[in-house]
Amino acid sequence: MDQLREQGQRIEQLSTIEHDLIKEVHPQVGEIREGMGEMIAVVKENSEEMIAAVKESAEGVSPAPLEGLREPPNGVHNPGNQREPSPSA
C-alpha cells in the first residue's frame, strides 16, 4: 500500500507540473494565432494590390511585340526548350 501511495504522489506531482506548463504555453499559442491572422491579412491585401497593378499595366499591351521573341535569330545561343536552327539553314 505504501508503494501505491508513493506512486499516486508522484503522479500528482507530474500532473501539477504538466498543468503549469500548459498554462504557460497556452497564452503564447493564442498570441501566435493572432499574429498569423494579421500576416495572412497583409499578404492577401498585398496580393490583391499586385494583381490589380499587373492587370492595370497589362491593359492596352499588344501581344504582337512578343511574337518575335519566340525564335532566336540564327547564331544566337538558345538556352530554353526552343528548337535549334538546322545546320543547313
N, C-alpha and C positions, 0 to 999 in steps of 0.2 A: 504494500500500500504506500510505503514511503517513496518508492521509485515512481509510482504513478502520480503522486502529488508533486514530486520534483519535475517530472515531465510536464505536468499541467502548468507549473510556474514558468518553465522555460518557454512553453508555447504562448503563455500570456505576455511574457517579455517581448518575444519576437512579434507578436501581434501588435503590441503597442508601438514598437519601432516601425513596423510596416505602416501603421496608421499615420504616424508622424511624417514619414517620408511622402506618403500620398498627399497629405495636406500641404506639404511644402511644394510639391511639384504641380499640383492641380492649378493654382493661380497662374503659373508660368505657361501652362498649356493654353489657358484662356487668352493670355496676352499674345501668344504666338498666333493663335487663330485670328485674333483681331488684326494683327499686323499683316497676315496673309490676305485677309479680306481687303485691306487698304491697298496692298500691292496689286491684287487682281483688278481692282477698280482702276488703278492708274494705268496698268498695262492695257486694259480694254479701251480706256479713253485715248491713250496714245495710238493704239492700233487703228481706231476709228478715224483719228485725225490723219494718220499716214495714208489710209485707204482713200480718204477724201482728197488729200493732196495729190496722190498719184492719179486718181481719176480726173481731177481738175487739170493737171499738167498734160494728161494724155488726150484731152479733148482737142480736136482740130489737128491732131498729128496724123499725117497720111502714112499708111504702111508702105507706100511706093519707095521712099528712100531706103528702106530696109531690104528690098528685094535684091539689090546689087551686092549685098553683103553675104549672100548665101554661098557663092562660089568665089574662091580667091583667084586672082589673076595668075597666069602661068608663071612659074618660077618663084612663087611666094610660098613660104613654109605653111603647111596645113596642119595645125595642131588638133583638130577635132576629129569627128567621125565622118567628115566630108570626104568625098572620093578624090583621089589624087588625079591630076591630069595624066592622060596616057603619054608614054614616051614618044609616040609618033605625032603628037599634036604640035 
